[in-house]
């Protein structure tokens, strides 16, 4: 995963891939939590925040493109 400063340099496709990967990791982590196999429960919170951050950057890019196209 790229640092926050590098997120703005990623393309929309790369951001979407990062979001899909993070969401897959989150589902996996939730399943492991249900079976009691999670040693670091704080990772759930971190992943949710990571997904939100990625979606924010993706929406900013889409809005910027719409403004340039108009």
C-alpha positions in Angstrom: 0.0 0.0 0.0 1.2 3.4 -0.9 1.7 6.2 1.7 -0.8 8.9 1.9 1.5 11.3 0.0 1.7 8.8 -2.8 -2.0 8.1 -3.0 -2.7 11.1 -5.1 -0.2 9.9 -7.7 -2.1 6.6 -8.3 -4.4 6.2 -11.2 -8.1 5.4 -10.8 -7.6 1.8 -11.8 -4.8 1.4 -9.2 -6.9 3.0 -6.5 -9.8 0.7 -7.3 -7.5 -2.3 -7.2 -6.2 -1.2 -3.8 -9.8 -0.8 -2.5 -10.7 -4.3 -3.8 -7.6 -5.8 -2.1 -8.3 -4.0 1.2 -12.0 -5.1 1.2 -10.9 -8.7 0.5 -8.5 -8.5 3.5 -11.2 -7.0 5.6 -13.6 -9.9 4.9 -10.9 -12.4 5.6 -10.0 -10.7 8.9 -13.7 -10.6 9.9 -14.0 -14.3 9.3 -10.9 -15.0 11.3 -12.2 -12.8 14.1 -15.4 -14.8 14.3 -13.4 -18.0 14.8 -11.1 -16.3 17.4 -8.0 -16.4 15.3 -7.2 -12.7 15.2 -4.2 -11.7 17.4 -4.4 -8.0 16.5 -8.0 -6.8 16.5 -7.0 -3.2 15.8 -6.3 -4.3 12.2 -10.0 -4.2 11.6 -10.2 -0.5 12.4 -7.1 0.2 10.4 -8.4 -1.6 7.3 -11.8 0.2 7.5 -9.9 3.6 7.6 -7.6 2.6 4.8 -10.6 1.7 2.6 -12.3 5.1 3.5 -9.0 6.9 2.7 -8.7 5.2 -0.7 -12.3 5.9 -1.6 -11.8 9.5 -0.7 -8.8 9.9 -3.0 -10.7 8.0 -5.8 -13.7 10.3 -5.5 -11.4 13.4 -5.6 -9.8 12.1 -8.8 -13.2 11.5 -10.4 -14.5 15.0 -9.4 -11.4 16.6 -10.8 -11.8 14.8 -14.1 -15.5 15.9 -14.3 -14.4 19.5 -13.7 -11.8 19.4 -16.4 -14.2 17.8 -18.8 -16.8 20.5 -18.3 
